[in-house]
């Protein structure tokens, strides 16, 4: 009984920690474009460009490269004033 309670509590606390893992590249790209819309700074342009590259890499079935590009895009969107 104690073991099952312990496993259940570990699982319950692990879900919020991995909440961003299941977000698709398309959803993250749409959020970046919405957050940087109307912003013409260098970082906003770079974020949108990197997000487009991430989509292209995903379309070529290179998910690791797509994830790296979308992470870089989110970093630049945050620097441009968009929420991360």
Residue pairs with C-beta under 8 A, 6 or more apart in sequence:
25 54
25 55
25 58
25 66
25 67
25 70
26 55
26 58
28 51
28 54
28 70
28 73
28 74
29 51
29 52
29 54
29 55
29 70
29 73
32 47
32 48
32 51
32 70
32 73
32 74
32 77
32 82
33 48
33 51
35 77
35 82
35 83
36 44
36 47
36 48
36 77
36 80
36 81
36 82
39 80
39 81
39 82
41 80
41 81
42 80
43 76
43 77
43 79
43 80
44 76
44 77
44 80
44 81
44 82
46 73
46 76
47 73
47 74
47 76
47 77
47 80
47 82
48 73
49 73
50 69
50 70
50 72
50 73
50 76
51 69
51 70
51 73
53 69
54 65
54 66
54 67
54 68
54 69
54 70
54 73
55 66
57 63
57 65
57 66
57 69
58 66
74 84
75 84
77 83
77 84
78 84
